Amino acid sequence: MCSSDLGTLAAALAGSASFASLAVVDFRGFHQFGFLGGLGMSACWLATYAVLPAWSVLCEQWRPWRLALGPHEAVAVSAGSYSSWLCRWPRAFTLAAGLVTLTALPGLWNLMRAPLEFDMARMGSRRSELDGARYWNRQADLVLGSYQTPTVVLTDSSSDTARLADALTHAAQRTNSTIARVMTLPQMVPNQQELKLPVARELLAIAAPEGNLRSAWLDLFPASDRPWLARMARETRLAPVTVADLPPRWLAPFRRPDGRLASDLVLVQPKLSLNPASGFTAHTREVRKVVADVAPASRVAGGMVLTSDLLAAVSRDGQKASWCSLVAVVLLTVGL
């Protein structure tokens, strides 16, 4: 342990400094991760040298270790041979390392032009695109006509909800809009029912007096459809539709954890044609701009918004954290 303390300390501090460099970024998740990682690396090294020797002695007294010769010898021989070759031919190894570096320069140029991968679909398993979760999620999106996870806006009042929904619906009519449709709980119930119901009752009385659909109207439909049309005319009872009449599946997105319905939520469905990188950012920017103009106190959340914020944070703070990590590691290497 006396011969390994300085080397392991340098490695632990270098890793700690690399993690701690994340603490300079503005994104809270990275900031806290940098604090935990930087402190944890140093604490692990300190705990290893403070506890491991005493623990090893206790274990040796309870059950002595028997060191068997085996694969460790081969590792030691190969490492010893490599170190001896390195000391014997340093110029050859330096030249080989230089050639490898020159070979990597074209790839470095491509990396500098696009240093970050913004398409989340390329970061997972390719098999998932064929028959995994990503494939079935895409099929569900196509069936529903939009992403399964909408962007959610929480307002402070019902009036803000109505005004914001109207503004987002108006924004969705633009040619380059990223919004497919906007939903609120009041919009799911037909409006102006007091004006529509008398007209509907009058039409029903003309088509089916006393609940019996006129034969002249039935003859306009195929024979297979006539029984259920007649039954529908007899059983139809026109009455106002309320939120309680809606299917539970429709109400699920507006249901709070305590079971109450939230009338202050605005669900914004993005278009399916959005690019995973620029489209997510454009959608987040469009929704936030409308919210800032209509109801600035409202909060915007959702998976697409979180992804956009993560990409923006990495793009904005990545270089700053990388430079801090490089400077810290260089200073530690020179100092130790």
N, C-alpha and C positions, 0 to 999 in steps of 0.2 A: 504493500500500500504506500510505502514511503516513496517508491519509485514511480508510482502512477498518479499521485495526487495532483501534480501540476498539469499534466496532460488532460486528465479528466476534468479538472477545474476549468481549463481553457475551453474545452468542448462544451461543458455545461453553461458557462457564461456566454459563449457565442450563441448557443441555442436560446438562452434566456434573453439576450439582447435582440435576437431576431424576432422572438415573440413580442417582446416589449415594444418594438418599433410600431406594432399595430395600435398602440395606445395613442399615437399622435393623430390618428384619423378621426373624422367627425362622426362616422357611423357607430352608433352605440354598441351594436353587437360585436364588431371588430375591436372596439376600444376596450370592452370588458374582457374579451378573449385574450387580448394582448397583455392585460394586467395579470390575469390568471396564469397564462402560459409563462410569462417572464418570471413571476414569483415562484411558480411551481417547479421550473427547471432547476433553479438555484436551491430550492428547498429539498428537492429529491437528491441532489448531490450532497448536500449537508447531512441529510438523514442517512444516506448510504455510508458515509465515512464516520458518522457518529454512532450508528446502531449496528451496522453490518459486522464489524469486528467482534463486538461482544456477543452478538447473536451466533456468529460462527463458532466461537469458543463454547457456548452453551450447547449447541447442536453436536459439537465434537465430543463433549463429555457424555451426552446421552446416547449417541450412536456414532462411533468413529467412522470417518469417511475412508473408503478404500479406492485409491486412485488406480484405475486400470489403464494400461497402455492400449491405445487403439487409434481411432481416427484423429485424436488430438496430435499425435506425433506427426502424422502426415501434414497437418496444417502448419505445425511449427517448422517442419523441414521446408515446405514450400515458401512460407513467409521469410525464413532465413535465407533461402536461395535468392529470392527476389531482392531482398535488401543488399545482399552481397553483390548481385549483378548491378544494382543501382549505383553502388559506391564504385564499382570497377569501371563502368561505362556511363558516366553521367551525361556526356555530350550526346551520346546516341539516344538516350531516353529523352533528353531535352529536345532534340531534333524531331523525334517521333511525336512528342506532345505538340510541337509547333505545327507539324503537318496535319495532325488531327484537328487542331484549332482552325487552320486555314480551310480545311475541308468543310468545317461547320459554318463558315462565314456566309455562304449563300442561304442556308437555312435561317441564320440570324437575321439576314436582311428581310426575309419574308415574315419573320416573327415581329420585327420592329414595325412593319407596316400595319399588322393586325395583331397586337400582342395579346388580346383577350378574345376568348370564345364566348360569344353572346347567345348562340343557339343552344338552349338547354337540351334539345333533342339529341345533340351530338355528344353529350356528356354521360349518357347512360348506356346500357347494354343495347347492342344492335338487334338482338333477338326480340327485345321488347317491342320493336317496330313491326315485327312480323306476326307474333301471336301472343304478345305480353300485354301488360297494363296499358302501355302507350297506344298500342293498336286499338284496343277496345275503348279507350277514352276518346280516341279520334272518331271511331264509329258512333259512339254515343253523341258526340258533338254534332256530327252530320245529321243524325236523326232529329235532335232537338233544334238544330239550326243555329246554335250558338255554343259558346263555351259553357261547361257545366258550372264553373265557378265565376259568378259575376263580380263586378266591382261594386262595393257597397258604400253608400254615403249616408251617414247618420246626421240628421238635422236636429235643431233645437226646438222646433215647433211644427205643427201641422201646416201652417201657412208657408213656412220655408220649404216644406216637403212639396207642396203643390207648385210653388213658383220654380223651385229647382227642377222638378220633373218636366215642367213646360219648357224651361230653358234647354235642358238636355235633349228633349224630343225635337226641339227646333234645331239644335246643333247636329243631331243625327241625320237631318235632311240634306246636309251639305254633301257635295260629291266626294270629297276627300275625308269624310268623317270616319272615325274608327268605331262608332257606336252603332250597334245593330238595333236595339230597342231598349226602352226604359219602362220599368214597372214599379208601381207603388201599390200599397194595399187598397186605398180608395179607388184606384183605377180599375181594379179587378171586379168591381161592382158596377153594373150599367148605370149611367147617369141619366138624369131627367126621366126617371121611371114614371113619375106622376103624369107626364105628358104622353109617354109612349103606351102605357097600359090601356087607356081608353080606346086608342086606335087599334091596338092588338085585339081587344075584346070585340070590337065592332067587326073586324075582319073575320074573327073566329065565328061570330054569330052568322055572318053571311055564308061562310064556307061550310059550316056544320051547325045548322039550327038544331037546338035541343041535343047537341052532342052527336048527331048523325051526319057524317060527311056526305055531301051530295054525290049521287051516282055519276053525274056528269064530270065531276072532278076526279072521282076514282078511276074513271075510264081513261084518264090521261096518263096513268101510271101502269107499269107492268103488273100482271096478275099476282106475281110473287110478293109485291110490295103492298098490295091493297089491304091485307088483314092488319098489318101493324099500323098502317096509316089510319084505318078506321078506329083501331083501339086508341091510338094517340089522340084522335079528335074527341073521343068519349072521355078520356082520362085527364085531358089537359085542364089545369086550373091556373089561370093567370093571376099571379100575386107578386108583390115586390120581392126582389132578390136582395138578401143581406149577406154580410160577411160570413155569418154562421151557416149559410147554405152552400158555401164553396167547398170543394173537395179538400180533404186534409193535405193532399200532395201539393196543391196550389198555395196553401197557407204555410207550409213548412219553412220556406225561406224567411218568412216574417215572424216566426215563432221565437220568443225569447226563451232563455234557459228555464225561467220560472213558469213557462206555459202561456204567458200573456202574449197578445199580438202587438207588434210594433208598427204603429202608423207613421213613425218618423223615419222610416228607412226608404231609400231610393236604390233600386237594383238596376245597374247599368250593364247590359249584355254587350260584350265586344263582338266585333265581326270575326268570322272564322278565317278570313283571308289575311289576318294580321301576320306580319313577319315576327318570329319569336324574339328578335332583338330590337330593331327599330320600331316595329309595330307596337310592342308593349310600352315602350317609352312614349310614343306618340299618343297612345290611348290614355296613359296616365296624365300626360301634359294637357290633353284636351279636357278631360273630366275635371282636373284641378283648376283649370282656367275658368270653366263655367261656374264651378263652386265658388271660386274667389270673387267672381263678379256678382253672383246672386245671393249666396249665403256664406260669407267668409268664415263664420264660426263652425261650419259643418266639418265633419271628419271623414276622410276618404280612406278606405282600406280594401284589401283583397289580394289574392295571390299574384295577379298581374302587377298590381301596384308595388307589392313587396319585391318582386323580381326586378322591376324597373329601378327601384331605389337601391337594391344591391348592386346592380350593374353600374349605376351612376356613381355609387360610393367607391367601387373598385376602380373605375376609370379615373375618378377625381383624385383619390388618395393612394392609389397603388404605387405610383412613382415616388411619392413622398415617403411612404413606409419602406420602400425598397432602398432608397438612398440612406435613410436613417439606419437601417439594418446593416448595410454595407460599411458605413462609417464606423458603427459600433464594433463590428467584427474586426475590422482592420486595426482599430485602436487597441482592442483586446489582444490581438495577435502580436502586435508590436510591443505592447506593454508587458506581456507575460513571456 
